[in-house]
Amino acid sequence: MKVASCLKFSFGDKRWVRVIMFPLFGMILAVIFIISIRFGSVQYTSEQILGVLFGFGEFDETLRTIIMNIRLPRALVALIVGANLAVSGALLQAVMRNELADPGLTGISTGASLAALTIMLVFPAYGSFVPAAAFIGASISFMIVYTLAWRRGVDPIRIVLAGVAVNAVLGGGSSLLSLLYSDRLQGVQMWLSGSMSGRSWHHIYVLVPYASIGLMGSFLCIKSANLLQLGDDMAKNLGLKVNLSRIVLSAIAAFTAAISVAVVGLIGFVGLIVPHIARLLVGSDYKFLLPFSALLGSVLLLGADTAARTLFSPIELPVGILMAVVGGPFFLWLLRRKGRYKL
């Protein structure tokens, strides 16, 4: 009996795991960040990188330009977008009580992509409205999926099927726009594949205000996300306005995913993979799950972008393609693991 209690305390108590995981992945993120800045078509030493970043030692202007104007903003965009997509996925999984929920699978990313692409190709003079258009497109597509999946409650399989259908329709709309405006397509080709290539400080300035609002809003909804996991009846008994909470959490999830899509294009599966792994490591309490998902999302996307940029050199693979290759098998495994749900 005592042995069983000790084992339960050692391996079942998430408090000690959380104490380890947050600083551990913080250090991993720091290492990947240095690697992402150091390696590329031209490689530099760690001393040179640190010298440029902190302003000591001697270095030429070319080195400073490559580090400060090309690699550093790209790495920062990957950090922010990874956190955004992971938090968006975690919130959607709370709203639907379904580990299969994800900005890509629920139509949010595709809706944001179609709206943003419409502005970029049809109304290029109004490029400043791309983030707002992406949010509107994400919200509309998610409402459609949610409506189609609702039948006396939200069924996990119906969400997946409705998401597939809506993604197909919206993807067809994006393809139609690409054909009609093929003469303007070259400028957004990498964006369509989900790429960090060419991201600059301008994109950081666009991304940071929106991301800050979305992430702060998500952290303010931690209590609601925890209560939604208990089921509608229990949440109502505890004083939660369930329908209003679902709308608010869904809007925040759409907002954080939409601004990411507006800046880097479609990058799938981050919102699916990261919250699932975070739940295994730190538990289901959103007080820990949400910040850890943000941290893990930054680690995953920055690592994936660094791999896509360096492993296939001199070819630079869009990170969206790499995430699709990795995330597709993970989704199939998770869907099989959830096979107890019936149509």
Secondary structure by P-SEA (a helix, b strand, c coil): caaaaaaaaacccaaaaaacaaaaaaaaaaaaaaaaaccccccccaaaaaaaaaccccccaaaaaaaccccaaaaaaaaaaaaaaaaaaaaaaaacccccccccccaaaaaaaaaaaaaaccccccccaaaaaaaaaaaaaaaaaaaaaccccccaaaaaaaaaaaaaaaaaaaaaaaaaacccccccccccccccccccaaaaaacaaaaaaaaaaaaaaaaaaaaaaacaaaaaaaccaaaaaaaaaaaaaaaaaaaaaacccccccccccaaaaaaaccccccccaaaaaaaaaaaaaaaaaaaaacccccccccaaaaaaaaaaaaaaaaaaaaccccc
